Amino acid sequence: MKVLFVVPPLAGHINPTVAVAAELAACGHRVAWTGPAEVLPRLLPAGAALFPSGDRAGPAGYGSLHAHWRDLRGVGALRFLWDEALIPLARAMLPGVDAAVDAYAPDLLVVDQQALAGAVIAQRRGLPWVTSATTSAEFTRPFAGFPRVGEWVADRIAGLLAGSGAPGGWDPRFSDRLVLVFSTLELVGADEPYPGHYAFVGPALSARPSDGSAFPWQRLDPVRRRVLVSLGTLNGEAGGRFYAAVLQAAERLADHVQLILAAPADVVGAVPDRVLLLEHVPQLQLLPHLDAVVCHGGHNTVCEALAHGLPLVVAPIRDDQPIVAQQVAAAGAGIRVRFGRARASELHDAIAAVLDDPAQRRAARRIQASFAAAGGAAAAADQLEKLI
């Protein structure tokens, strides 16, 4: 079997496909990716087969999009996501995905929900395709209370289909054959039944290109409890005010909590000696050494923390993050706080609560157990093998 992964230029959407691809390759299947070559090579394994598609988003590349998007919130961020990112990305990727299908001749396409071109090409050419859902936000009826917003998104999708020669009346975010959801019902919630072809496989974790050799492991305090603070790969520069509040909270916790802050030094500024500041950390290797995580609600960071049984303090910024934060809070595995108006006292109380409340840790471990039972990358690969 030859599988082609169609992905956007986002680490959190690519990483799970790397884990699933490794499982498929171990079973003798061939794998390849198509997506923007401006971003993908540094996120894929060495020697991975890559067919470029949608190479740049404007003269300054995808970095220029992020520079505009990072300061937006609410409906403004949603409009930007669809009008300036997802729809233009889909149109830019269409020719490259079409060429990748010609060159690679895949038996199956695995299409990320934010790489709509993959579904369009598969539908146009009559090829089997499945959905890779690396965030659970789409499975909670996100526009139930905002029907006009949902209609606006549907109109944008309909316009894309009409302009790309694909038939109408279907949603490229959801395959009718298989939808791989990299979460579990214990986190997403199960207020209503899901279709039988929705497979909740839990997070698909894989090694990152960084091996962690540069991390100062000797500086981890053997006595104090350790808390990672991370706003992910795309939000660090927007966190100046939030980091300041975190550092104030850390002063009151310093006797018994060591803060590991993953953030740009020029944004954070000076930190006390007892706070460990690094621009990047080997997150998967670090998590087993931690007691809790403070983050922005990115689906990958949340699931990676919960896969290690760690409770969370979640400060959502935009897009799917408020939904993921609400899922964490509803599951009892963490506390949601404000990002834009975060106060040091609020952060102090939230961090203390997730460290000291046994119920928070029990909930995190319950979700950890559900992730382990779901099977992750191996379960996703099994589902894909059943289709061919």
VOMAR-12180 format. One record per residue (C-alpha): residue number from 0; residue in three letters; x, y, z. Coordinates in pm, 1 decimal. Example, Ala and Ser with C-alpha at 12.3 -4.5 7.8 and 13.67 -1.06 7.14 Angstrom:
REM VOMAR-12180
+------+------+----------+----------+----------+
| resi | resn |        u |        v |        w |
+------+------+----------+----------+----------+
|    0 |  Ala |   1230.0 |   -450.0 |    780.0 |
|    1 |  Ser |   1367.0 |   -106.0 |    714.0 |
+------+------+----------+----------+----------+
***
This chain:
REM VOMAR-12180
+------+------+----------+----------+----------+
| resi | resn |        u |        v |        w |
+------+------+----------+----------+----------+
|    0 |  Met |      0.0 |      0.0 |      0.0 |
|    1 |  Lys |    120.1 |    351.6 |    -84.1 |
|    2 |  Val |     -9.8 |    627.0 |    142.7 |
|    3 |  Leu |     17.8 |    998.7 |     69.7 |
|    4 |  Phe |    -18.4 |   1235.5 |    366.7 |
|    5 |  Val |   -150.6 |   1579.3 |    268.7 |
|    6 |  Val |    -59.0 |   1832.6 |    537.0 |
|    7 |  Pro |    -50.2 |   2207.9 |    605.9 |
|    8 |  Pro |    269.4 |   2387.3 |    717.1 |
|    9 |  Leu |    197.5 |   2341.1 |   1089.0 |
|   10 |  Ala |    408.2 |   2127.3 |   1323.6 |
|   11 |  Gly |    112.6 |   2017.1 |   1534.2 |
|   12 |  His |    -59.9 |   1879.9 |   1224.8 |
|   13 |  Ile |    248.5 |   1711.9 |   1081.1 |
|   14 |  Asn |    386.3 |   1540.6 |   1392.9 |
|   15 |  Pro |    102.7 |   1286.0 |   1428.8 |
|   16 |  Thr |    140.3 |   1182.4 |   1064.2 |
|   17 |  Val |    508.5 |   1106.5 |   1124.9 |
|   18 |  Ala |    414.6 |    863.1 |   1402.3 |
|   19 |  Val |    145.1 |    694.5 |   1191.4 |
|   20 |  Ala |    376.6 |    676.6 |    890.8 |
|   21 |  Ala |    641.9 |    501.8 |   1100.3 |
|   22 |  Glu |    387.4 |    234.6 |   1197.8 |
|   23 |  Leu |    282.6 |    188.0 |    836.1 |
|   24 |  Ala |    643.1 |    167.1 |    717.0 |
|   25 |  Ala |    718.9 |    -96.6 |    982.0 |
|   26 |  Cys |    440.6 |   -306.9 |    828.4 |
|   27 |  Gly |    593.0 |   -279.0 |    481.0 |
|   28 |  His |    383.9 |      4.7 |    339.9 |
|   29 |  Arg |    525.8 |    303.3 |    152.0 |
|   30 |  Val |    459.0 |    656.1 |    274.1 |
|   31 |  Ala |    508.3 |   1006.6 |    138.6 |
|   32 |  Trp |    397.1 |   1361.5 |    215.5 |
|   33 |  Thr |    280.2 |   1656.2 |     12.1 |
|   34 |  Gly |    269.0 |   2010.9 |    145.9 |
|   35 |  Pro |    469.3 |   2335.1 |    150.4 |
|   36 |  Ala |    840.1 |   2257.5 |    111.4 |
|   37 |  Glu |    916.1 |   2589.6 |    281.0 |
|   38 |  Val |    822.2 |   2425.1 |    612.6 |
|   39 |  Leu |    796.2 |   2046.5 |    587.2 |
|   40 |  Pro |   1157.9 |   1927.2 |    545.3 |
|   41 |  Arg |   1262.3 |   2027.1 |    897.0 |
|   42 |  Leu |    961.1 |   1847.1 |   1046.6 |
|   43 |  Leu |    983.0 |   1519.1 |    854.6 |
|   44 |  Pro |   1223.8 |   1228.6 |    914.9 |
|   45 |  Ala |   1551.1 |   1231.9 |    723.3 |
|   46 |  Gly |   1501.9 |   1087.0 |    377.2 |
|   47 |  Ala |   1124.4 |   1123.4 |    380.7 |
|   48 |  Ala |    957.3 |   1135.3 |     38.7 |
|   49 |  Leu |    816.6 |   1486.2 |     -7.4 |
|   50 |  Phe |    622.6 |   1622.0 |   -304.3 |
|   51 |  Pro |    606.3 |   2002.8 |   -273.6 |
|   52 |  Ser |    268.0 |   2171.8 |   -300.1 |
|   53 |  Gly |    163.5 |   2525.5 |   -216.3 |
|   54 |  Asp |    519.6 |   2639.5 |   -159.3 |
|   55 |  Arg |    462.4 |   2995.0 |    -43.4 |
|   56 |  Ala |    182.7 |   3214.4 |     88.3 |
|   57 |  Gly |    265.9 |   3552.8 |    -59.4 |
|   58 |  Pro |    606.3 |   3711.1 |   -114.5 |
|   59 |  Ala |    721.9 |   3665.1 |    246.0 |
|   60 |  Gly |    603.6 |   3305.3 |    287.4 |
|   61 |  Tyr |    402.3 |   3155.1 |    571.5 |
|   62 |  Gly |    590.7 |   3356.9 |    828.4 |
|   63 |  Ser |    416.8 |   3671.9 |    701.0 |
|   64 |  Leu |     75.7 |   3513.6 |    757.7 |
|   65 |  His |    168.4 |   3426.9 |   1114.1 |
|   66 |  Ala |    289.5 |   3780.0 |   1181.1 |
|   67 |  His |    -59.2 |   3913.4 |   1098.0 |
|   68 |  Trp |   -254.6 |   3628.7 |   1260.8 |
|   69 |  Arg |    -82.0 |   3609.1 |   1599.6 |
|   70 |  Asp |   -237.5 |   3931.2 |   1733.4 |
|   71 |  Leu |   -595.1 |   3850.3 |   1628.4 |
|   72 |  Arg |   -864.5 |   3708.3 |   1855.3 |
|   73 |  Gly |  -1219.7 |   3577.9 |   1828.4 |
|   74 |  Val |  -1410.2 |   3619.1 |   1503.4 |
|   75 |  Gly |  -1126.8 |   3826.3 |   1356.1 |
|   76 |  Ala |   -887.4 |   3534.6 |   1398.7 |
|   77 |  Leu |  -1143.2 |   3293.2 |   1250.2 |
|   78 |  Arg |  -1199.8 |   3511.8 |    944.7 |
|   79 |  Phe |   -827.7 |   3549.3 |    893.7 |
|   80 |  Leu |   -779.6 |   3173.1 |    930.2 |
|   81 |  Trp |  -1023.7 |   3096.7 |    649.9 |
|   82 |  Asp |   -988.7 |   3399.0 |    419.0 |
|   83 |  Glu |   -612.3 |   3450.1 |    443.2 |
|   84 |  Ala |   -480.9 |   3102.9 |    532.4 |
|   85 |  Leu |   -691.8 |   2791.1 |    473.1 |
|   86 |  Ile |   -868.4 |   2883.8 |    147.5 |
|   87 |  Pro |   -560.3 |   3041.9 |    -17.4 |
|   88 |  Leu |   -350.2 |   2748.0 |    103.4 |
|   89 |  Ala |   -595.8 |   2503.4 |    -50.9 |
|   90 |  Arg |   -588.5 |   2685.4 |   -385.3 |
|   91 |  Ala |   -209.4 |   2708.9 |   -378.1 |
|   92 |  Met |   -173.3 |   2338.9 |   -298.3 |
|   93 |  Leu |   -414.5 |   2206.4 |   -562.0 |
|   94 |  Pro |   -168.7 |   2185.6 |   -854.9 |
|   95 |  Gly |    106.7 |   2033.5 |   -639.5 |
|   96 |  Val |   -122.6 |   1773.2 |   -482.7 |
|   97 |  Asp |   -251.2 |   1683.3 |   -829.2 |
|   98 |  Ala |    107.7 |   1642.5 |   -951.0 |
|   99 |  Ala |    198.4 |   1439.2 |   -640.6 |
|  100 |  Val |    -84.0 |   1197.3 |   -713.3 |
|  101 |  Asp |     41.3 |   1159.9 |  -1070.5 |
|  102 |  Ala |    401.2 |   1103.0 |   -961.6 |
|  103 |  Tyr |    341.8 |    883.9 |   -657.2 |
|  104 |  Ala |     20.5 |    699.4 |   -755.5 |
|  105 |  Pro |    -99.9 |    649.6 |   -396.0 |
|  106 |  Asp |   -355.2 |    389.4 |   -296.4 |
|  107 |  Leu |   -485.9 |    614.2 |    -21.4 |
|  108 |  Leu |   -467.5 |    981.2 |     78.8 |
|  109 |  Val |   -461.4 |   1082.5 |    445.9 |
|  110 |  Val |   -576.3 |   1444.2 |    444.8 |
|  111 |  Asp |   -540.2 |   1688.5 |    730.8 |
|  112 |  Gln |   -854.1 |   1890.2 |    805.5 |
|  113 |  Gln |   -665.7 |   2210.5 |    727.3 |
|  114 |  Ala |   -517.6 |   2083.9 |    398.3 |
|  115 |  Leu |   -842.2 |   2093.5 |    203.3 |
|  116 |  Ala |   -670.3 |   2050.0 |   -133.8 |
|  117 |  Gly |   -607.8 |   1682.9 |    -57.5 |
|  118 |  Ala |   -977.8 |   1605.6 |    -20.8 |
|  119 |  Val |  -1064.1 |   1810.8 |   -330.6 |
|  120 |  Ile |   -812.2 |   1627.3 |   -549.4 |
|  121 |  Ala |   -916.9 |   1288.4 |   -411.4 |
|  122 |  Gln |  -1282.7 |   1363.8 |   -479.8 |
|  123 |  Arg |  -1211.3 |   1496.5 |   -828.2 |
|  124 |  Arg |  -1007.9 |   1189.9 |   -920.2 |
|  125 |  Gly |  -1215.3 |    925.7 |   -743.8 |
|  126 |  Leu |   -939.8 |    824.7 |   -500.4 |
|  127 |  Pro |  -1003.3 |    691.0 |   -147.8 |
|  128 |  Trp |   -918.7 |    942.2 |    122.5 |
|  129 |  Val |   -947.9 |    967.7 |    498.4 |
|  130 |  Thr |   -942.5 |   1259.5 |    739.4 |
|  131 |  Ser |   -658.2 |   1329.7 |    980.4 |
|  132 |  Ala |   -807.1 |   1537.0 |   1264.9 |
|  133 |  Thr |   -523.8 |   1667.9 |   1479.0 |
|  134 |  Thr |   -756.2 |   1882.6 |   1687.4 |
|  135 |  Ser |  -1082.3 |   1779.2 |   1847.7 |
|  136 |  Ala |  -1252.2 |   2117.9 |   1806.3 |
|  137 |  Glu |  -1453.1 |   2016.8 |   1499.4 |
|  138 |  Phe |  -1621.4 |   1736.3 |   1695.8 |
|  139 |  Thr |  -1790.4 |   1955.5 |   1954.7 |
|  140 |  Arg |  -2031.6 |   2149.9 |   1727.2 |
|  141 |  Pro |  -1815.6 |   2463.9 |   1757.0 |
|  142 |  Phe |  -2068.6 |   2690.0 |   1582.0 |
|  143 |  Ala |  -2381.8 |   2558.0 |   1754.8 |
|  144 |  Gly |  -2429.9 |   2887.5 |   1936.5 |
|  145 |  Phe |  -2316.3 |   3096.5 |   1639.1 |
|  146 |  Pro |  -2511.3 |   2968.5 |   1335.0 |
|  147 |  Arg |  -2416.6 |   3263.6 |   1115.5 |
|  148 |  Val |  -2048.2 |   3192.5 |   1171.3 |
|  149 |  Gly |  -2106.9 |   2829.6 |   1074.2 |
|  150 |  Glu |  -2290.7 |   2940.6 |    761.6 |
|  151 |  Trp |  -2005.4 |   3176.8 |    673.5 |
|  152 |  Val |  -1751.8 |   2891.8 |    698.8 |
|  153 |  Ala |  -1977.9 |   2666.2 |    487.5 |
|  154 |  Asp |  -1998.4 |   2940.3 |    222.7 |
|  155 |  Arg |  -1619.0 |   2964.6 |    207.7 |
|  156 |  Ile |  -1591.7 |   2587.7 |    160.1 |
|  157 |  Ala |  -1863.1 |   2587.3 |   -106.4 |
|  158 |  Gly |  -1678.0 |   2861.3 |   -292.7 |
|  159 |  Leu |  -1356.9 |   2660.6 |   -283.1 |
|  160 |  Leu |  -1530.4 |   2351.6 |   -423.8 |
|  161 |  Ala |  -1705.4 |   2547.3 |   -697.6 |
|  162 |  Gly |  -1384.0 |   2715.9 |   -802.1 |
|  163 |  Ser |  -1176.0 |   2398.1 |   -810.6 |
|  164 |  Gly |  -1390.9 |   2177.2 |  -1028.3 |
|  165 |  Ala |  -1508.3 |   1950.8 |   -745.8 |
|  166 |  Pro |  -1871.1 |   1850.2 |   -698.7 |
|  167 |  Gly |  -2065.7 |   2036.7 |   -431.3 |
|  168 |  Gly |  -2267.6 |   1918.5 |   -135.8 |
|  169 |  Trp |  -1991.2 |   1761.8 |     73.2 |
|  170 |  Asp |  -1744.1 |   1877.0 |    338.0 |
|  171 |  Pro |  -1370.6 |   1830.1 |    269.7 |
|  172 |  Arg |  -1303.4 |   1836.6 |    646.1 |
|  173 |  Phe |  -1475.7 |   1500.7 |    697.1 |
|  174 |  Ser |  -1418.9 |   1182.9 |    497.7 |
|  175 |  Asp |  -1717.5 |    949.7 |    463.2 |
|  176 |  Arg |  -1483.0 |    647.6 |    481.6 |
|  177 |  Leu |  -1269.9 |    712.6 |    790.7 |
|  178 |  Val |  -1204.0 |   1005.0 |   1023.9 |
|  179 |  Leu |   -899.3 |    960.5 |   1246.4 |
|  180 |  Val |   -944.5 |   1169.4 |   1562.0 |
|  181 |  Phe |   -622.4 |   1198.9 |   1760.5 |
|  182 |  Ser |   -803.7 |   1220.4 |   2093.6 |
|  183 |  Thr |  -1049.1 |   1013.5 |   2299.4 |
|  184 |  Leu |  -1407.8 |   1056.2 |   2414.2 |
|  185 |  Glu |  -1284.0 |   1094.8 |   2771.9 |
|  186 |  Leu |  -1134.6 |   1428.5 |   2668.1 |
|  187 |  Val |  -1362.2 |   1534.2 |   2382.7 |
|  188 |  Gly |  -1681.8 |   1444.2 |   2566.1 |
|  189 |  Ala |  -1962.1 |   1220.9 |   2445.0 |
|  190 |  Asp |  -2278.9 |   1428.6 |   2462.1 |
|  191 |  Glu |  -2403.8 |   1269.5 |   2140.2 |
|  192 |  Pro |  -2308.7 |    960.8 |   1937.3 |
|  193 |  Tyr |  -2049.5 |    987.3 |   1661.9 |
|  194 |  Pro |  -2069.2 |    807.5 |   1325.2 |
|  195 |  Gly |  -1922.4 |    458.7 |   1317.1 |
|  196 |  His |  -1640.4 |    559.0 |   1082.5 |
|  197 |  Tyr |  -1502.1 |    807.6 |   1337.4 |
|  198 |  Ala |  -1203.3 |    640.2 |   1505.9 |
|  199 |  Phe |  -1086.9 |    804.0 |   1830.6 |
|  200 |  Val |   -730.9 |    671.8 |   1839.6 |
|  201 |  Gly |   -573.5 |    903.2 |   2097.2 |
|  202 |  Pro |   -257.8 |   1108.4 |   2038.5 |
|  203 |  Ala |      4.8 |    974.7 |   1799.0 |
|  204 |  Leu |    338.2 |   1060.6 |   1959.0 |
|  205 |  Ser |    671.6 |   1037.1 |   1782.6 |
|  206 |  Ala |   1028.4 |   1150.2 |   1838.1 |
|  207 |  Arg |   1107.6 |   1505.4 |   1732.8 |
|  208 |  Pro |   1412.8 |   1604.1 |   1524.2 |
|  209 |  Ser |   1574.9 |   1749.9 |   1840.7 |
|  210 |  Asp |   1728.4 |   1478.2 |   2058.6 |
|  211 |  Gly |   1740.8 |   1688.6 |   2375.3 |
|  212 |  Ser |   2119.7 |   1670.0 |   2405.3 |
|  213 |  Ala |   2147.4 |   2047.6 |   2443.6 |
|  214 |  Phe |   1895.0 |   2067.6 |   2727.3 |
|  215 |  Pro |   2057.2 |   2142.8 |   3067.0 |
|  216 |  Trp |   1917.6 |   1837.5 |   3243.6 |
|  217 |  Gln |   2151.4 |   1894.5 |   3539.3 |
|  218 |  Arg |   1963.0 |   2217.4 |   3618.8 |
|  219 |  Leu |   1635.9 |   2036.9 |   3693.7 |
|  220 |  Asp |   1579.4 |   2072.0 |   4067.4 |
|  221 |  Pro |   1562.3 |   1728.6 |   4236.8 |
|  222 |  Val |   1353.8 |   1864.1 |   4525.5 |
|  223 |  Arg |   1109.2 |   2119.5 |   4390.0 |
|  224 |  Arg |    811.3 |   2026.4 |   4173.2 |
|  225 |  Arg |    856.2 |   2118.0 |   3807.9 |
|  226 |  Val |    613.1 |   2304.9 |   3584.4 |
|  227 |  Leu |    660.6 |   2369.7 |   3213.5 |
|  228 |  Val |    522.3 |   2692.9 |   3067.7 |
|  229 |  Ser |    488.7 |   2688.5 |   2688.8 |
|  230 |  Leu |    278.6 |   2878.9 |   2437.1 |
|  231 |  Gly |    375.9 |   2648.4 |   2151.5 |
|  232 |  Thr |    577.0 |   2710.6 |   1838.5 |
|  233 |  Leu |    362.0 |   2994.0 |   1697.9 |
|  234 |  Asn |    255.0 |   3203.1 |   1994.8 |
|  235 |  Gly |    569.2 |   3280.0 |   2193.6 |
|  236 |  Glu |    612.0 |   3630.3 |   2057.3 |
|  237 |  Ala |    255.8 |   3724.2 |   2157.3 |
|  238 |  Gly |    304.0 |   3627.8 |   2519.5 |
|  239 |  Gly |    495.7 |   3920.1 |   2671.9 |
|  240 |  Arg |    225.1 |   4025.3 |   2917.8 |
|  241 |  Phe |    138.3 |   3664.1 |   2998.8 |
|  242 |  Tyr |    499.9 |   3573.3 |   3071.3 |
|  243 |  Ala |    530.6 |   3871.2 |   3305.8 |
|  244 |  Ala |    229.6 |   3749.3 |   3504.0 |
|  245 |  Val |    370.8 |   3395.8 |   3511.5 |
|  246 |  Leu |    700.7 |   3519.9 |   3651.6 |
|  247 |  Gln |    521.3 |   3715.6 |   3923.4 |
|  248 |  Ala |    326.8 |   3401.1 |   4013.0 |
|  249 |  Ala |    650.2 |   3201.8 |   4014.9 |
|  250 |  Glu |    800.2 |   3429.3 |   4280.8 |
|  251 |  Arg |    537.6 |   3314.7 |   4530.5 |
|  252 |  Leu |    590.9 |   2950.0 |   4433.9 |
|  253 |  Ala |    969.9 |   2953.7 |   4410.6 |
|  254 |  Asp |   1036.7 |   2766.8 |   4736.0 |
|  255 |  His |    864.6 |   2451.1 |   4616.0 |
|  256 |  Val |    812.1 |   2490.9 |   4237.7 |
|  257 |  Gln |   1069.3 |   2518.9 |   3959.1 |
|  258 |  Leu |    939.4 |   2691.8 |   3648.3 |
|  259 |  Ile |   1075.4 |   2579.7 |   3309.7 |
|  260 |  Leu |    981.5 |   2856.4 |   3067.4 |
|  261 |  Ala |    995.7 |   2777.1 |   2692.9 |
|  262 |  Ala |    987.6 |   3121.3 |   2535.9 |
|  263 |  Pro |   1192.7 |   3378.4 |   2340.3 |
|  264 |  Ala |   1437.3 |   3546.2 |   2578.2 |
|  265 |  Asp |   1392.0 |   3885.2 |   2411.5 |
|  266 |  Val |   1018.8 |   3872.0 |   2485.4 |
|  267 |  Val |   1047.1 |   3747.2 |   2843.5 |
|  268 |  Gly |   1338.8 |   3961.4 |   2954.6 |
|  269 |  Ala |   1539.4 |   3892.7 |   3270.0 |
|  270 |  Val |   1433.5 |   3598.2 |   3485.9 |
|  271 |  Pro |   1534.7 |   3492.9 |   3839.5 |
|  272 |  Asp |   1809.5 |   3232.6 |   3867.7 |
|  273 |  Arg |   1560.0 |   2978.7 |   3998.1 |
|  274 |  Val |   1357.1 |   2995.5 |   3675.1 |
|  275 |  Leu |   1491.3 |   2793.1 |   3382.0 |
|  276 |  Leu |   1441.4 |   2991.7 |   3057.6 |
|  277 |  Leu |   1504.8 |   2829.0 |   2718.6 |
|  278 |  Glu |   1379.4 |   2923.7 |   2374.9 |
|  279 |  His |   1310.7 |   2559.0 |   2287.7 |
|  280 |  Val |   1277.3 |   2244.1 |   2497.9 |
|  281 |  Pro |   1263.7 |   1874.9 |   2397.5 |
|  282 |  Gln |    904.3 |   1857.0 |   2514.4 |
|  283 |  Leu |    835.9 |   1484.1 |   2483.1 |
|  284 |  Gln |   1157.6 |   1398.2 |   2665.1 |
|  285 |  Leu |   1095.1 |   1658.9 |   2932.8 |
|  286 |  Leu |    733.5 |   1568.1 |   3017.4 |
|  287 |  Pro |    817.2 |   1255.7 |   3225.5 |
|  288 |  His |   1019.9 |   1482.5 |   3456.6 |
|  289 |  Leu |    734.5 |   1728.7 |   3521.8 |
|  290 |  Asp |    442.3 |   1768.0 |   3761.5 |
|  291 |  Ala |    219.7 |   2002.8 |   3557.7 |
|  292 |  Val |    205.7 |   2209.6 |   3238.5 |
|  293 |  Val |     90.2 |   2566.6 |   3170.3 |
|  294 |  Cys |      5.3 |   2615.4 |   2802.2 |
|  295 |  His |   -210.5 |   2792.3 |   2544.4 |
|  296 |  Gly |   -445.7 |   2501.9 |   2473.4 |
|  297 |  Gly |   -278.7 |   2375.5 |   2157.6 |
|  298 |  His |   -419.5 |   2028.6 |   2098.9 |
|  299 |  Asn |    -81.1 |   1858.9 |   2066.9 |
|  300 |  Thr |     64.1 |   2011.3 |   2383.1 |
|  301 |  Val |   -251.9 |   1930.4 |   2579.8 |
|  302 |  Cys |   -260.6 |   1570.2 |   2460.0 |
|  303 |  Glu |    112.9 |   1518.8 |   2514.3 |
|  304 |  Ala |     81.5 |   1645.1 |   2873.3 |
|  305 |  Leu |   -222.8 |   1429.1 |   2944.2 |
|  306 |  Ala |    -51.6 |   1127.8 |   2784.6 |
|  307 |  His |    195.9 |   1163.0 |   3072.0 |
|  308 |  Gly |    -78.2 |   1207.1 |   3332.2 |
|  309 |  Leu |      0.4 |   1575.7 |   3390.6 |
|  310 |  Pro |   -272.9 |   1825.1 |   3487.1 |
|  311 |  Leu |   -281.7 |   2156.6 |   3303.8 |
|  312 |  Val |   -334.7 |   2526.6 |   3341.5 |
|  313 |  Val |   -470.1 |   2637.3 |   3003.8 |
|  314 |  Ala |   -473.0 |   2997.3 |   2875.9 |
|  315 |  Pro |   -634.2 |   2979.2 |   2529.3 |
|  316 |  Ile |   -550.9 |   3244.9 |   2272.5 |
|  317 |  Arg |   -754.5 |   3181.1 |   1954.1 |
|  318 |  Asp |   -899.6 |   2932.2 |   1705.0 |
|  319 |  Asp |   -961.0 |   2585.9 |   1855.2 |
|  320 |  Gln |   -778.4 |   2662.3 |   2179.8 |
|  321 |  Pro |  -1081.5 |   2784.3 |   2381.4 |
|  322 |  Ile |  -1264.2 |   2462.9 |   2287.9 |
|  323 |  Val |   -969.9 |   2243.8 |   2388.9 |
|  324 |  Ala |   -931.8 |   2441.4 |   2713.1 |
|  325 |  Gln |  -1298.9 |   2385.8 |   2791.6 |
|  326 |  Gln |  -1258.9 |   2013.3 |   2726.9 |
|  327 |  Val |   -969.5 |   1997.8 |   2974.3 |
|  328 |  Ala |  -1166.1 |   2187.6 |   3239.1 |
|  329 |  Ala |  -1483.3 |   1983.2 |   3184.2 |
|  330 |  Ala |  -1283.9 |   1661.6 |   3220.6 |
|  331 |  Gly |  -1147.6 |   1787.7 |   3553.0 |
|  332 |  Ala |   -788.3 |   1758.6 |   3431.2 |
|  333 |  Gly |   -696.0 |   2124.3 |   3451.8 |
|  334 |  Ile |   -797.3 |   2485.8 |   3503.2 |
|  335 |  Arg |   -872.5 |   2743.1 |   3236.2 |
|  336 |  Val |   -735.4 |   3095.0 |   3287.6 |
|  337 |  Arg |   -731.8 |   3411.5 |   3080.5 |
|  338 |  Phe |   -451.0 |   3483.4 |   2837.5 |
|  339 |  Gly |   -494.2 |   3848.6 |   2740.1 |
|  340 |  Arg |   -581.5 |   3971.6 |   3089.9 |
|  341 |  Ala |   -395.9 |   3715.6 |   3297.4 |
|  342 |  Arg |   -322.8 |   3820.8 |   3655.8 |
|  343 |  Ala |    -36.4 |   3686.9 |   3862.8 |
|  344 |  Ser |   -273.0 |   3595.8 |   4147.7 |
|  345 |  Glu |   -497.9 |   3398.6 |   3911.0 |
|  346 |  Leu |   -201.8 |   3207.6 |   3767.3 |
|  347 |  His |    -56.5 |   3142.4 |   4112.8 |
|  348 |  Asp |   -384.8 |   2996.9 |   4236.1 |
|  349 |  Ala |   -432.2 |   2784.9 |   3923.0 |
|  350 |  Ile |    -80.3 |   2639.1 |   3932.3 |
|  351 |  Ala |   -109.1 |   2566.1 |   4303.4 |
|  352 |  Ala |   -445.7 |   2399.9 |   4248.8 |
|  353 |  Val |   -333.7 |   2160.4 |   3974.8 |
|  354 |  Leu |    -27.6 |   2067.0 |   4177.9 |
|  355 |  Asp |   -209.7 |   2012.4 |   4507.3 |
|  356 |  Asp |   -559.8 |   1891.4 |   4414.9 |
|  357 |  Pro |   -566.3 |   1508.7 |   4395.6 |
|  358 |  Ala |   -882.7 |   1521.0 |   4184.3 |
|  359 |  Gln |   -700.6 |   1708.4 |   3906.0 |
|  360 |  Arg |   -427.4 |   1447.2 |   3894.8 |
|  361 |  Arg |   -676.3 |   1159.0 |   3903.4 |
|  362 |  Ala |   -862.6 |   1310.2 |   3607.1 |
|  363 |  Ala |   -538.5 |   1356.2 |   3413.0 |
|  364 |  Arg |   -446.3 |    994.9 |   3479.6 |
|  365 |  Arg |   -792.3 |    878.8 |   3371.5 |
|  366 |  Ile |   -742.2 |   1049.1 |   3036.5 |
|  367 |  Gln |   -388.4 |    910.8 |   3021.2 |
|  368 |  Ala |   -535.0 |    560.5 |   3057.0 |
|  369 |  Ser |   -789.9 |    629.9 |   2782.2 |
|  370 |  Phe |   -510.1 |    742.6 |   2550.5 |
|  371 |  Ala |   -312.5 |    426.0 |   2617.4 |
|  372 |  Ala |   -619.0 |    207.7 |   2556.9 |
|  373 |  Ala |   -701.1 |    387.2 |   2230.5 |
|  374 |  Gly |   -370.1 |    278.9 |   2076.5 |
|  375 |  Gly |   -238.9 |    599.9 |   1919.7 |
|  376 |  Ala |    -33.0 |    570.5 |   1602.1 |
|  377 |  Ala |    -55.9 |    189.9 |   1591.8 |
|  378 |  Ala |   -436.1 |    203.7 |   1610.6 |
|  379 |  Ala |   -446.7 |    467.9 |   1337.1 |
|  380 |  Ala |   -226.4 |    253.4 |   1111.6 |
|  381 |  Asp |   -453.5 |    -46.9 |   1174.7 |
|  382 |  Gln |   -755.7 |    156.1 |   1069.8 |
|  383 |  Leu |   -583.5 |    262.9 |    749.0 |
|  384 |  Glu |   -480.0 |    -93.5 |    664.4 |
|  385 |  Lys |   -843.7 |   -205.2 |    684.8 |
|  386 |  Leu |   -937.0 |     28.6 |    399.4 |
|  387 |  Ile |   -709.6 |   -127.2 |    138.7 |
+------+------+----------+----------+----------+
***
